[in-house]
Every structure is written in C-alpha cells, then in structure tokens.
Amino acid sequence: MSTLFSCTASVLTLILLAAPALAGGSGGPAAQQGFLDLNGARIHYVSQGSGTPLLLLHGYPLSGELFARNRDTLASAGFRVITIDHRGYGQSTAPADNPGDLATYAQDALAVLEQLHVNKAVIGGMSMGGPIAFEMYRRAPERFSGLILIDTIANPASVVEQALWKGMAQKASLYGPQSLAPELIKDMLTGMTRMNRPADAKFLTGIVKQASVAADVAGANVLATRPDSIPTLKTITVPTLILEGLEDTVYPPEFSMKMQQNIAGSNLVIIPGAAHAAIYEKASAANRAIIDWARMHNLLR
C-alpha cells in the first residue's frame, strides 16, 4: 500500500506502508551461491531467480546478507537477484596488497557480471554501494538497464565526515571489526527496531564482525575520499529509483532529494520507520517499491 505525497512530470515521492507479505525470506526460487576468482580476490556471490538481472551492492562494513530479506520476494517477482560480498567482507577475501578502493570495488562488480554472463543489469547500491555504482556507471554505462540508490549519497565527504570514517578505520585497526558494531548499528536501525526487534541488531552485528580489518580500513577510506558524483547524476539516462529511510541519520532524506532533482525522471521513495539500513529494516516496503518501480518502467521479464 502506498500514499502519494507529491507527483509532477519529474518527481514521484512515495511514503510506503509496510506490507508483511513482501518481507521475503521464504518461498522464493532456490538460490545458488559460489565464489569467483577475479582481480586477485575471491568474491562470494548469491544468485536467485531467472528474470531481469538485479545486482545489489552492500554498504560499509556489511555483506550481501544485508539483502537476505529481499532476495526471495524480488526473485519471485521476476528478477534474477545477484548479491556479492565486496572483497574482504562477508565470505570474500582479498590479497594483502589490494584490500580494496573505489575503482577496484567497481571493477570487481563489473567482473562478476561478466563471469555470470550478464550483459545488462539493474544495479543497486546501498550506502557505500552508491559511490561504487556511480563509478561503475562512469566506466560502463552500457551495462545498466536501471539504477537503484539506497540510503546513499552523491556528494563528496565533508571535513567532519572524513574525520568520522578515519576514526572508524583507526578503531578497527586497534580493536578489531567487532568494535565497529556499536558505532554503526545505532544508525542502521531506528531506536524502535533496536528495542522491539533485537534479533535485527544481532543479525547486522554478526555481519559487521565478518569483515577483515584491512577491508574495514579500505572501505572507510573509500567513504572518506569518494569523489563528487553530482556531475555524474546529470549523465544518468536509465530508469532510477532512490530509496531512503525517513529516519536515516547517516545520509538523511535531503541528500536523496538532491539526487532526485539531478537525475532526470528519477523516482524517490521515502520509507517511514526506517533508518540507514532501510532495505533490511523495512524490507516489505523496500521490496514493494522496487517491484512497483520496475513494473512502471517495464524492467521485469
């Protein structure tokens, strides 16, 4: 169910209510998973469904399991959902001499598509996955049939944000990946969810702990030094969906609104009761938004 707040020729802003039947997690097509050796790294991937390819890129310092509640429903709706763990995160590994940077993450993701024989895909990026998706678009726009931007940002990091990510890297180096969880979970999930659904916080905490120290440092550096992608927004010509948690304090709705204003014909969906990990916290609403948008643009097979 959705409530339309504003609609013009170039703006479609929706506030979605939860639809429990779309939460995902069971009943969808069987998933396949494996590892791909590319660019010196060993990348873990999961592929589910046989429809329109949809590559989802996780944020810092998570893994493809961020999308565990999305795969079934999106695959059942007509997508081939592909999730990967960036090098050094989740089950993926990386060589010591190349733990990752923005160009490498983008190269890895494009190589995954190549090895899985996917010529074009809807590509979605959450948080750090957004800058990776922008870099992929700059390198290979022909590989995109659509774009989904999830609680992310096109602006370069401010001085304050740069210091925050440098602090994350230092903390991971001193105390290990598990030390980042308390710093991050409070922003990924709303206070209501943390109190009433502690299993959600436990699940995301477990993912955070899987990352290597080198990956935590590399990812933090990517976020601190990311380029200005505002000029890139004006070059995007594929259907674009922007998903935003209303209570996201990392990259608040104002940043998503700015992206929507700069991507011609893009659609903005704001999800109430969701923070930075809206795609997981309010998976039902996110799934419905993606399916409705894909149908509107005839992207589903």
N, C-alpha and C positions, 0 to 999 in steps of 0.2 A: 504494500500500500504506500502511496506517496502523496505528498501535498505540494502543489506547485506554488512557490512563493513569487517568482518573477519569471517572465518569459518574453524575450524580444527575438529579433531575427538572429542575433548572435549570442544570446545569453539564455541558458536554461539552468536555473538553480533550483534544486530539489532538496527538500528535507525528507528523508526516508524514515518510516517507522519500521520496527523490527518485524520480520516475517519468519517465525521459527522454522517453518518447513524448508527454508532455503539456507539453513545454517551449514549444511554439508556434514561430512563425517561418516556417512554410511549409505549403502545402496547404489553408489555410482559404478561406472565401469572400472574394471580391475586396473590397478596401477602397475607400471613397470618401473624398475629403477636399476641404476648401474653406475659405472664410472667411465669417464672419458679422459684419456691422457692427451693433454694439449698445452702448448706454450710452456712446457716444463712442469705443469701442475697436474694433479689428478682431481678431476671435478666430478662430484656426485650430482646425479640428476634423478628426477622422478618424472615420468610421463604417464598421463592418464587421459583416456578418451581418444577419439579418432577424427575429430572435426577440425574446425579452424584452429591453427596453432596459436597458442597464447603462452608467451614466455614471461614468467613473473620473477622479478629480481628483488631480493630481500634487502632490508636495511641493516644498519650497524647496531650491534655486532651479533646478528641473528643468523638464521639459515633458511633454507627453503621450507622448513617445517612451519615457518610463520604462516604459510598458506594451507596448512593442514585442514582448515575448516572451509576452504574454498574449492579444493580440487574436485570432490565428488559432484557437487552441485553444478559447477561450471562445465565439467566433462559431460554430465547428463544433459546439459542444455545445448551441447553441440560444439564445445571446444575440445581441442587436444591441449590439455594443461601441462606445461613443462615448467618445473621449478628446479633451480640449481642452488648449490651452496657455493658462494664465492670462495676462491682459493683461501685456505686457512680457516674457514668457517664450517660449522657442521661436520660433515664427513669428508670434506675436501681437504686436500693437502697442497702445500706449495713448497718449492725449493727455497733454501735459506737465502739465496742471492736474489730472489724475486718474490717477496711476500705479497706484493700487490700495489698497484697505483691505479689511477682512474683509467689510463689508456689500457693497462693490462686487463682490468676487470671487463672493459668493453670488448677487447679482443677475445677474451675467454668466452663471453656470452655469444658473440658472433660465431666463434668456432664451434660452440655447442650446436647452434642452428645448422651449421654446415655439416657436422658429423651426424646429426639426426636427419639429414636430408630435408630440411625445412627451408624453402626458398624465401617465404614471407611469413611474418607473424605479427599478431598484435603483441606489443611489448609493453609490459607494465613494470614500473619501478616504485618501490616504497622507500621513502626517506633517502638513504644513500643510493638506493637503486634508481632514483630520479636522475641525479647527475650522470650515473652510468648510462641510463637510457638516452640522455641528451648527447653524450659522447658517441654512443652507437649511431644516433641519427646523423650527427655531423660526418661520421665516417661512411655510413652505408644506409642512406635514407630509403633506398630501393628495397631493403629488407623489411620495411614496416608496412603492414596493412592497417595498423591502428596503433594508438598510444594511450596508455593509462598511467596517470601520475597520482601517486597515493601518498598523502601526507608528506610531501616533499617540497622542494624549493628550487627556483632558478637563479636566485641572487647569489653572489659570492658571499663567503662568510664575513661577518663584521669582525672588528677587532675583539669584541667581547666573546663572540662565538669561537673565534680562533683559539683564544685562551682556554675556553671550555674543552675543546677537543684535544688540545695539547695536554691538558690536565688529565683527561681520560687515558691518553697514551702513557703518561707517566705513572698513573695509578696501576694500570695493567702491568707495566714493567716491574713495579715494586711489589705488588701484592697478588698478581695473577688475574686471569679473566673473571673469576668469580667475584672479585671485588667491584666490578662494574655494575653488577645486577642491582644493588640498592640505589645506585645513582640513576639508573635508566628506567627501571620498572615503574617508578612513581610518575614518570612522564608518558610511558607507553599505555598505561591503563588508568582510567578515572579512579578516584577515591572510592566511589560506589562499587565499582567492579572489584577492586582490591579487597574491600571489606566483605562483600557478599559472594564473591566467586574466587576464593583464594587459590583454587586449582589453576586458574588462568595465570596468575602471577607465578605460581610454581612452574608451570609449563614453560613460560618465556624465560624464567630464570635458568632453567635447565639448558635451554638453547644458548643463552649468553655464556654459560660455563664451558660450552663445547669449543669455543673459539681458541685459537692459539694466541700466545702473547704477541707474536710477530704480526698476526692478522689484525689484532686489536690496535696495534701501533700504526700499521699501514692504513687501515680504514679511517682512523682518527685523522691521519694526515690528509687523506683524500677529502674529508669533510672540511678540514681547516683551510685547505688550499684550492678548493674547487673553483673553476673559472666562472665568470659571469655568463650565464646561459640565457639571459634576457634576449640578446640578439638572435639566438637560436630559435626562440619561441616564434618569432615572426616568419621563420622559414618553414615551419611545420605545416604540411598540407594534408596529412592523413587525419581521419576522424580521431578526436582526442577527448578522453574522459578524465576529469580531475576529481578525485575522491578526497574528502577532507573530514577529519573528526572535528566536530564543533568545539571540543574541549582540548584540542591539540595545543600544548604549550611550547613544543619544540619549534614547529613551523606552523603558526596559527593561521586561521582562515584567510586573513588579509593577504598572505603570500599566494594562496591558491586563487584568490580573486584577481590578483595581479597577473598570474599566469593565464587565467581565463580571458582576461582583457587583451592579452598579447598573442593568443593563438586563435586565429580566425575560425569561427564556427565551433569552437570547443564547448563542451558541456561540463558544468560544475555541479557536483552533488555533495552536499554537506550532511553528515550523519550525526544526529544528536546522541548524547550519551556515550560518545567515543572520544578517546584521546589519540595519541600518536600512532598506536597500533590498531587503528580503526578496522583495518582489513581482518584482524583476528578478533578484536573485542566485540565488534558488531558485524560478524560475518554474514548474517542473514541479510542485513541492509546492503552491505557491500556487494554480495552476490546478485541481489535483485538489481542494483544499479548497473552492474556490468552487463547483465543479461539484457535488460531493457535498452541500454545504450547500444549494445551490439546488434540487437534486432532493429532498432531505429535506423542504423547505418548499413543494414543488410550484410553484416560481417559473419553471421553464423551460417554454416553449411547445412 
